[in-house]
Amino acid sequence: MSKTRFLTFIFMLVSVMMVLAACGGGEKEAGDDSSSDEGSAKDAKIAIGPPASETNTVSKILLAAHGLEEGDYQVFQEAFGDAADGVQDGNIDISIGILGLPAGSIESLQASSGDVVMLGLSDEAIEEIEANTEYKRYTIPKDSYDFLESDVETVAAYAVLMGNTDTIDEELGYELARIMLEHADEVTHAQGADMTLENALNGADGLPIHPGAKRYYEEQGLTVDNPVAELTADESDRKNEFILGTGSQGGTYYPLGGEIANVWNNHLDSSFTNMETGASVENLATIGEGQMDLGMAVHVPSLDAINGKGDFEGNPIENAAFIGHIYPEVVQIITRETTGITSLGGSE
């Protein structure tokens, strides 16, 4: 090939490459600003929580509220601790969790990576979520984490304690509620501060209440309007060992539930053991199967369980009753600066 023809060939090749670049050829990389989806979660690898968990259900709802349906992103059904590890390693772009505030796992991720970004929900998405679920707008104050530069808008519900009416008799229900409040100062976890008499009935609306818990709250001057659960449990044949269903080790339920169980153990003759689970939905279902005595759960799936809706469609849980409020459950969505993602639904 002559020198002239070679130079002509190179010129044509460069021209073709420039045209392809101008037309957006090639796959979009993280942080690529060449499309209208700049900074959005479209095509991202998103951890939406374990299967059959409240996080899994809520994640799909809030992503859909931002215009992201299944197929628009890669799904990872990981527990929050594993999801945070995936974000740390770069194998997951976004992790969605329903957690106490602040969440230790998020603080740990920031300590190791130094570039955590918390994504907020759009006003339109929050309005849609409020209209179709029991979740309500919640503002995460910027002083919740040292990496936040401003408040973050999201939604929240309540974490509550549900008891098995076939194994938790009236007197035991009374003592469980009483000890949770009167010895809350023995809980060192940050969410222990939310277990107060003022908050005791948060999340109870629409749920049957355990008669023992009702008796305690009314003795403390609270008005309890909930329907009262019927018990088959009897103090005369109370067992000695009880199981408390919590959540994954990377979330809030497991460590907090462990501390609550220890407080009960310190003040009751019975033995309480916290068990790692898939959290709300699994705990409620396992209570219904008679394989669990107590379960931590978001109040929203608890209502579904009682009414036979949502994940419990046609299969209501008839032996679960509200014992007490634990703490506000806040939807927290994290990514890292390296992903280039700044919102769930595009530039805002």
N, C-alpha and C positions, 0 to 999 in steps of 0.2 A: 504494500500500500504506500502510495506517495505521501510525502509530508503534507501536501495540500489537502488530500483526501482525509488523512488522519485528523488534521485540525478541524476539518468540516464535520467529521463524525463526532468528535469531542464536543463541539459547539452544539450540535443537534441533541446529544445526550443530556447536556446540562440544561438545555431549553426544556426538554421533556420533564426532567426532574423538577424544574421550577414550576411548570404548569400543574404537575401533580400536587405539589406542596400548596399551591394557591387554591386548588380545589378541595383541599382537606384530605388528600390521600393518606392511607395508613391508619392504624388504630390510634384512638385517643389515649394519651398517657395521663397519669395523675398530674393535675395542675395545668393541663393543656388548655389554653384560652382561645382555641380556634373555633369553638362551637357555642351554640346558644345555651348549652348545658354547663357553661363555665362554673366551676366550683360546686356543682350539684352532686347528689349521691347516685345519679343514674349510672348503671353499670358497676357500681361499687360492690365490694365484698362486705356484707352486713351481717353481723351477729344479732339475731332477733330473739335469743333466749332458747332454753331447752324445749323440746316437744312437750305438748300438754302443760305448758306453764302460762301464767297470766302475762308474763313478759312477751312471750311468743304471740299471744293474741293481740295485745295492745300494740306491739311493734308493727304488725300488719295493718292495723287500723290507722296509726299515725303516718305510716309511709303512704298508704292509699290517700290520706287527706292531703298529702303533698304531691299527688299525681303519680306515685310510684306503685305500680302493681307487680305481682309476682312475675318474674321474667325480665323486669327492668333492672334487677340487681341480683347478685349472687347470694344465696341464702346459706348462712352458717347457724346451726341450731346448737349453740354452745352455752354452757353455764357461764355466768358473768366472769368468774375468775379465769377460766380458760379463754374467754373472749378477750379479756384485758391482756392476757399473754399474747394472743394472736395479734392484737393491735401493736403491742410492744415489738413483736418480731416482724411486723409488716405483712403478715399473712391475712389479716383482716383490716379493712379500712375504717369501719364504723362499728361501735358496740352500743347496743341499746339496753339499758338496765332500769329496773324499778327498785330504787335503793333509798336508804336513809341518807340524810344530809348532815355532814359530809360523808362520803363513802370512802372507807379506808383503801379499797382497791384502786380507786381513781387517784387518791393521793400517792399511793405507791407507784402507779404508772407514771405520774408526773415526776416523781423523785428519780425514776430510772431513765426516763426519756427526755424530760425537760421541755417537751413541746406539745403537751396535750391541748386540744381545742374542744370546747363544749359547744354543741350545736343547739340552737333554740328552735322552737316551733313558730311557724308563721301565725299571725292573728287569724287568718282565714281557717287554717288547720285547727287551731284551738277552738274556734267557734263550732266547727264541724264535729270535733271530738266531744265537746260539751253537749251538743245537741243529740248525740247518738250513744253516749256512754255516761257512766256516773263519775267520770274523771272531770276535774275542774281546773281552771287556770291556776298556775302556781308560779311565783317569781323566785328564782334562785338568786339570793343576794350575792353581789360580786365578792363579798368578803368570805363566802363559803369555802373558796379555794384560792390559793395565792396566785394561780395562773389566770384567773378571771379578771378582765379589764372592765367589765360592765355586768349588770344584771342579765340573767338569761330567762326567757319566757318559756314555760313548759306546762305540763299538767301533773296533777297528783291525786292520790286517793289515800286510803287509810289502811295500815296493817292492823289486823285484829287477831285475837285469840279465839279459836273455835274449839268447843269441847264435844266429846262423844257422849250423848245422853244415855247410852247403854253402859258406860263405865265410870262416868263422873257423877257421883251422887250429889245430893243437894248440899250437904255439909262440906264436901270436898270442893265443890264449885265456889262456895262462899269463901273458903280459905285460900283458894288459888287467886281469886280476885283481890281479897284483902292483902295478901302478902305481896302481890305484884305492885300495889300502890304504897302500902305502908313500909315496905323495905326496898323501894325503888332506888334508894340512895346506895344500896349495896351493888348495884349494877354499874360497872365502870364504862361500859360501852356508851358512846355519845347519845344514842337513841334512848337510853334509860331516862334521860331528863324529860322525855315526853310522856312518861307514865305517871300522870298526876290525876287527882280527883276531877280537876277542871276538864281534862280531856277524856275521862273514863268512858264516855258514851259516844265518842267520835266514831263514826262508821257503823253505828248500831242500827241506824234507820232501816226499817223493813225486815230486820233479822229477828228470829225468836231468841229470847234471852234465857240463859240458864237460871232457874229459880234461885239457886244459891247466890249467884252473882247479883241478881235483882235485889234480894234481901239485903245484901251488904251495901249496895249503892243507895238504897232507900234509907238505911240506917244512917248514912252519911249526908242525908238531906237532898239527894238527887231525885228528880221525877223520872220515872221509867214508864214509858208508854208502850213498850214493845209487847208483842204477844209472848206469853210464857211457854217455854218448851216443856213437853211432858217427858218425865224420866222413867226409865226402866231400871236404872242403876240404884242400888240400895246399899247404904252404909254398912249394913250387917254382913254383907259378903264382898266388901271392897277388896280388890287385889292389892298387892304390895308394890308392883312395878308398873310404871306408866311410860308410854312413848310419846314424845313431843316431836312432831314433824316440823322441820324448818325449811332450809333451802340449800343452795350450793355454798361451798366453803368460800367462794370469792364474793358472795353477796353479803347482805346485812343479816338475814334471818339466822344463818347458822351460828355465827359467833354470839349474836345477841340472844338467841334461843338457848345457847349453852349457858350463858350467864343467868338467865331467868330460871332455867332448870336447877342450877346450883343454889339459887336463893330459895326455891321451894324445898330443895333437899336439906337446907340448913334449918328450915322452920317446920317441916312436916316429917312424920315417921316414914312415909312412903318414899319410894325411889323414882326419880324422874330422869329420863335419858333423852337427850336431843339427838335426832337422826337426820342425816343429810338426805335431802329429797330434791325433787324438781320444783318445789315450792307450792304455791297456792292450790292449783288445780289438782295436783297429785295428792296433796295433804287432805283436801276435802273429799276426794274420791276414796282415799284409803280409810278415812273415818267412816264413810258410808259403807265400806266393805267390812267394817268391824276390826280392822287390823291396826288402828291407831287411836290413841286416846285424846290427844290434843294436837291442834295444827295451827301454825301461823299462816295467815292468808290475807290477801287484799280484800277489802270489803265488797268490791265489785263482783268477782267470781263467787264470793260467798252468797251474795244475793242470787246469782244464777243457779248455784247449787241448790239452794232452798226452793227456788221456783221452777227448777227443771228447764232452764234456758241456757243458751250459749253452749259451752262445752258439755253441759249436763242436759241437753235437749232430750226431753222425754224420760229422763232418769233423775228425778229430784232426790236430793240427799235429805232423808227424813230424821236422821239421828244426830244432827249437828246444831249446836246452840252457841250464841255469842256469850263470851265470858268477859272480855275487856278489850279496850283500845291499847295499841302498843306505840305506834308512831306514824307520822305522815310518810306515805310512800311516794317518792318523787321520781318521775321519769327523767333519766339523765342519759344524754346521748354524747358519746365522745369519739373523737378521731385524733389524728396528729397533723401537725402543720405539713409534714412531708407528703400527705395525700393530696393537698391542694383543695380539699373539700371544705366549703364554707357554709353550706346549708343543705337541707334535705331536698329542696325542690328548685334549686337554681339560685342565681344571684339575688340577694335581697338588700 
